[in-house]
Amino acid sequence: MPTRRRHPRSLRQDIAASVDLPPSLVPSIARVFDAMESLGSSPRAIVSLLQRHAPPHPRRPLRVLDLACGKGDLAITLARRFAWRVLAIDACPDFITHAQARAARLGVDHLCDFRAAEITSALRPGRGTLAHHTPFDLALMIGLWPTDRAAPLLSRLVRPRGLYLIDDAFAIHENAAERLNTPTLDLALAAIRARGDDVLHAAHTPLPSVRASNARILAHLARNARALARQRPPLRPALAEFLDRQRHASRALERDLRPALVLARRA
Ligand SMILES: C[S@@+](CC[C@H](N)C(=O)[O-])C[C@H]1O[C@@H](n2cnc3c(N)ncnc32)[C@H](O)[C@@H]1O
């Protein structure tokens, strides 16, 4: 049976917008993304980047924050691969329940602390989930806020010389930047450097990898949508709209926009 949770209206809109889902499908989100651990990011690419750039702490495991962790794949991967301690937050309770169960199955629940929380509330001084945890050695935001919003927050949440990593989509040239009101990668990096932080790595994902990943994800989502539509025919129009949005987003990432990983070090 599909999971049916109630979310406050604005939170439902936030969750829906972040995964291009019509809000009416949020109660069925677990089914829509069934059997997909990662919602677009590539934990393998991130692990190899962090392996090169994140120095181990001499006395303790690194303390990591993953904001908008989705189903927790990256947090679990970092715990399994490096034995880092990860606090991972997402607004979608269904995703967090899934992540907690998977971490327990894989024997890393002692390293992963998954919390269902909205980012702004988690930051609330005193009572928010993050109030007693900062600063972190490494903070991640993979596929939620644009870099100009994510970078100042992540930089504030890590210790001096701590690292932060953002996965975002950038305009591939200035014409596209103007038309889509989205910065180029160069412009986003200039803003990070203007804060005094160092950029350790920044690179667009190569187009063939973007195409392959889009095709894989679209095929998977289409299978899930067909299965859900068979069980719940009234959801058909919303599922069709969802798949249209996904195709549109994929086309944009293959034309005028390109994903990139940006790794920076706080001053
Ligand atoms: C595109 S997904 C990325 C998930 C994950 N980082 C990954 O790469 O698999 C965006 C995530 O942001 C979460 N989200 C959206 N708005 C949020 C908010 N205000 N606070 C916390 N999480 C939020 C959604 O629930 C969703 O899991």
The ligand as a MOL file (V3000), in Angstrom:
LIG
                    3D

  0  0  0     0  0            999 V3000
M  V30 BEGIN CTAB
M  V30 COUNTS 27 29 0 0 0
M  V30 BEGIN ATOM
M  V30 1 C 16.2110 16.4420 -5.4930 0
M  V30 2 S 15.9710 15.7380 -3.9280 0 CHG=1
M  V30 3 C 17.6550 15.4270 -3.4690 0
M  V30 4 C 17.7770 14.3840 -2.4170 0
M  V30 5 C 19.1920 13.8770 -2.1170 0
M  V30 6 N 20.0950 14.9440 -1.7540 0
M  V30 7 C 19.7350 13.0730 -3.2790 0
M  V30 8 O 20.6130 13.5450 -3.9840 0
M  V30 9 O 19.2550 11.9380 -3.4640 0 CHG=-1
M  V30 10 C 15.5250 17.1180 -2.9160 0
M  V30 11 C 15.1770 16.7550 -1.4770 0
M  V30 12 O 14.9640 17.9570 -0.7460 0
M  V30 13 C 13.9830 17.7040 0.2570 0
M  V30 14 N 13.4710 19.0240 0.6770 0
M  V30 15 C 12.7850 19.9200 -0.0740 0
M  V30 16 N 12.5660 21.0490 0.6230 0
M  V30 17 C 13.1380 20.8660 1.8470 0
M  V30 18 C 13.2490 21.6790 3.0130 0
M  V30 19 N 12.7400 22.9190 3.0500 0
M  V30 20 N 13.8930 21.1800 4.0950 0
M  V30 21 C 14.4120 19.9270 4.0610 0
M  V30 22 N 14.3540 19.1130 2.9770 0
M  V30 23 C 13.7190 19.5770 1.8830 0
M  V30 24 C 12.9820 16.8040 -0.4460 0
M  V30 25 O 12.1910 16.0750 0.4600 0
M  V30 26 C 13.9150 15.9240 -1.2940 0
M  V30 27 O 14.2630 14.7510 -0.5990 0
M  V30 END ATOM
M  V30 BEGIN BOND
M  V30 1 1 1 2
M  V30 2 1 2 3
M  V30 3 1 2 10
M  V30 4 1 3 4
M  V30 5 1 4 5
M  V30 6 1 5 6
M  V30 7 1 5 7
M  V30 8 2 7 8
M  V30 9 1 7 9
M  V30 10 1 10 11
M  V30 11 1 11 12
M  V30 12 1 11 26
M  V30 13 1 12 13
M  V30 14 1 13 14
M  V30 15 1 13 24
M  V30 16 1 14 15
M  V30 17 1 14 23
M  V30 18 2 15 16
M  V30 19 1 16 17
M  V30 20 1 17 18
M  V30 21 2 17 23
M  V30 22 1 18 19
M  V30 23 2 18 20
M  V30 24 1 20 21
M  V30 25 2 21 22
M  V30 26 1 22 23
M  V30 27 1 24 25
M  V30 28 1 24 26
M  V30 29 1 26 27
M  V30 END BOND
M  V30 END CTAB
M  END
